[in-house]
Amino acid sequence: MIILNGGSSSGKSGIVRCLQDVLPDPWLAFGCDSFVDALPAKLQASDEGIVIAADGGVSVGADFRALEEAWTDGIAAMVRAGARVVIDDVFLGGAASQRRWRKALDGLDVLWVGVRCDSAVAAGREVARGDRVQGMAAAQADAVHEGVVYDLEIDTTRTESMACARTIAAHVG
């Protein structure tokens, strides 16, 4: 299993697609965006679910956390059943987010990858994407890495997704 953690617009999704191309075996890809998209509408923009503020700040509530725990346990079950999985996540809680994943993945082989990107570059990508609240990339660029321990860190500021994917693939056992 591979878990990529980085702020919004840091390049994680592009790296995941490239990883699926360069890794010799088939890998399933899941990410926090697909999890959030799967939430019921009533939990999107809800204090019990997830709220994205006008400045790009993100807060989550108890219902979000309960469903997130079920989701991570489900991902872990797939890996235990033999699936190869790569995760694209944003550790809003830094080390606490990693602890939640570690609990679910106890006993599994995981490659922890930090995806860093200069906040100004990520903010530029955010504007170009047009599907994110401006300010999210800058707010998350460093905060998501606080207290997180990685096996490998990459920087997408000036490095293309395919080069990053090849670096990560070289560390997959």
C-alpha positions as CSV (number, residue, x, y, z in Angstrom):
1,M,0.0,0.0,0.0
2,I,1.1,3.5,-0.8
3,I,-0.3,6.6,1.0
4,L,0.5,10.0,-0.5
5,N,-0.1,13.0,1.8
6,G,0.0,16.6,0.6
7,G,-1.9,19.8,0.5
8,S,-4.5,20.7,-2.1
9,S,-3.2,21.2,-5.6
10,S,0.2,19.7,-4.7
11,G,0.0,17.2,-7.5
12,K,-1.0,14.0,-5.7
13,S,-3.7,13.0,-8.2
14,G,-1.4,13.3,-11.2
15,I,1.2,11.2,-9.4
16,V,-1.3,8.5,-8.6
17,R,-2.3,8.2,-12.3
18,C,1.3,8.0,-13.3
19,L,2.0,5.4,-10.6
20,Q,-0.8,3.2,-12.0
21,D,1.0,3.4,-15.3
22,V,4.6,2.7,-14.1
23,L,4.0,0.0,-11.4
24,P,4.2,-3.5,-12.9
25,D,1.1,-4.8,-11.1
26,P,-2.4,-3.3,-11.1
27,W,-3.1,-0.8,-8.3
28,L,-6.4,0.6,-7.2
29,A,-6.5,4.4,-6.5
30,F,-8.6,6.1,-3.9
31,G,-8.5,9.5,-2.5
32,C,-10.0,11.9,-0.1
33,D,-11.8,13.7,-2.9
34,S,-13.6,10.6,-3.9
35,F,-14.5,10.0,-0.2
36,V,-15.9,13.5,0.2
37,D,-17.8,13.2,-3.1
38,A,-19.4,10.0,-1.8
39,L,-20.8,11.7,1.3
40,P,-24.5,12.4,1.4
41,A,-25.4,15.9,0.3
42,K,-26.5,16.8,3.8
43,L,-23.0,16.2,5.2
44,Q,-21.4,18.4,2.6
45,A,-21.3,22.0,4.0
46,S,-22.5,20.7,7.4
47,D,-21.0,21.1,10.8
48,E,-21.5,17.3,11.3
49,G,-19.9,16.6,8.0
50,I,-17.4,18.9,6.2
51,V,-17.3,22.6,5.8
52,I,-15.0,24.5,3.4
53,A,-14.8,28.1,4.5
54,A,-14.5,31.0,2.1
55,D,-10.8,31.4,2.9
56,G,-10.1,27.7,2.1
57,G,-10.1,26.4,5.7
58,V,-11.6,23.0,6.2
59,S,-13.3,21.7,9.3
60,V,-14.9,18.3,9.8
61,G,-17.5,17.0,12.3
62,A,-18.4,13.8,14.1
63,D,-20.4,12.2,11.3
64,F,-17.5,12.8,8.8
65,R,-15.1,11.2,11.3
66,A,-17.3,8.1,11.7
67,L,-17.6,7.6,8.0
68,E,-13.9,8.3,7.5
69,E,-13.1,5.5,10.0
70,A,-15.3,3.1,8.1
71,W,-13.8,4.1,4.8
72,T,-10.2,3.6,6.1
73,D,-11.1,0.3,7.6
74,G,-12.7,-0.7,4.2
75,I,-9.5,0.3,2.4
76,A,-7.5,-1.8,4.9
77,A,-9.8,-4.8,4.3
78,M,-9.1,-4.5,0.5
79,V,-5.4,-4.5,1.1
80,R,-5.7,-7.5,3.5
81,A,-7.6,-9.3,0.8
82,G,-4.7,-8.8,-1.6
83,A,-5.5,-5.6,-3.5
84,R,-2.7,-3.2,-4.1
85,V,-3.9,0.3,-3.2
86,V,-2.6,3.8,-3.5
87,I,-4.2,6.6,-1.5
88,D,-4.2,10.3,-2.2
89,D,-5.0,12.1,1.0
90,V,-4.8,15.4,2.8
91,F,-3.9,15.0,6.4
92,L,-5.8,18.0,7.8
93,G,-4.8,16.9,11.3
94,G,-1.2,16.2,10.5
95,A,0.1,13.5,12.8
96,A,-3.4,12.7,14.1
97,S,-4.5,11.9,10.6
98,Q,-1.6,9.6,10.1
99,R,-2.3,7.9,13.5
100,R,-5.9,7.1,12.3
101,W,-4.5,5.5,9.1
102,R,-1.9,3.6,11.1
103,K,-4.6,2.2,13.4
104,A,-6.6,0.9,10.4
105,L,-3.5,-0.4,8.6
106,D,-1.9,-2.1,11.6
107,G,0.3,-5.0,10.4
108,L,0.2,-4.0,6.7
109,D,3.2,-2.9,4.6
110,V,2.8,0.8,3.8
111,L,5.0,3.2,2.0
112,W,4.3,6.7,3.4
113,V,5.0,9.5,0.9
114,G,5.0,13.2,1.6
115,V,4.1,15.3,-1.4
116,R,5.4,18.8,-0.9
117,C,4.9,21.8,-3.2
118,D,5.8,25.5,-2.7
119,S,2.6,27.2,-1.5
120,A,2.8,29.9,-4.2
121,V,3.1,27.2,-6.9
122,A,0.2,25.2,-5.4
123,A,-1.9,28.4,-5.1
124,G,-1.3,29.0,-8.8
125,R,-2.4,25.5,-9.7
126,E,-5.5,26.0,-7.5
127,V,-6.5,29.0,-9.5
128,A,-5.8,27.2,-12.8
129,R,-8.0,24.2,-11.7
130,G,-10.9,26.4,-10.9
131,D,-12.6,23.7,-8.7
132,R,-11.1,24.7,-5.4
133,V,-11.7,27.5,-2.9
134,Q,-8.8,29.9,-3.3
135,G,-6.6,29.8,-0.2
136,M,-6.9,26.1,0.5
137,A,-3.6,25.2,-1.2
138,A,-1.7,27.9,0.8
139,A,-3.4,26.9,4.1
140,Q,-2.6,23.2,3.6
141,A,0.9,23.3,2.0
142,D,2.8,23.0,5.3
143,A,0.1,22.2,7.9
144,V,-0.7,18.7,6.5
145,H,2.9,17.6,7.1
146,E,3.2,18.7,10.7
147,G,4.3,15.7,12.8
148,V,3.9,13.2,10.0
149,V,6.7,10.6,9.5
150,Y,7.4,9.6,5.9
151,D,9.4,6.9,4.2
152,L,9.9,9.2,1.2
153,E,9.3,12.8,0.5
154,I,9.0,14.3,-3.0
155,D,8.7,17.9,-4.1
156,T,6.4,18.7,-7.1
157,T,7.3,22.4,-7.2
158,R,9.5,21.8,-10.3
159,T,9.2,18.0,-10.8
160,E,6.7,16.5,-13.1
161,S,4.2,13.8,-12.0
162,M,5.8,11.0,-14.0
163,A,9.3,11.7,-12.5
164,C,7.8,11.7,-9.0
165,A,5.9,8.4,-9.7
166,R,9.1,6.7,-10.9
167,T,10.9,7.8,-7.7
168,I,8.1,6.4,-5.6
169,A,7.9,3.2,-7.7
170,A,11.6,2.6,-7.1
171,H,10.7,2.3,-3.3
172,V,7.9,-0.2,-3.7
173,G,8.9,-3.6,-2.5
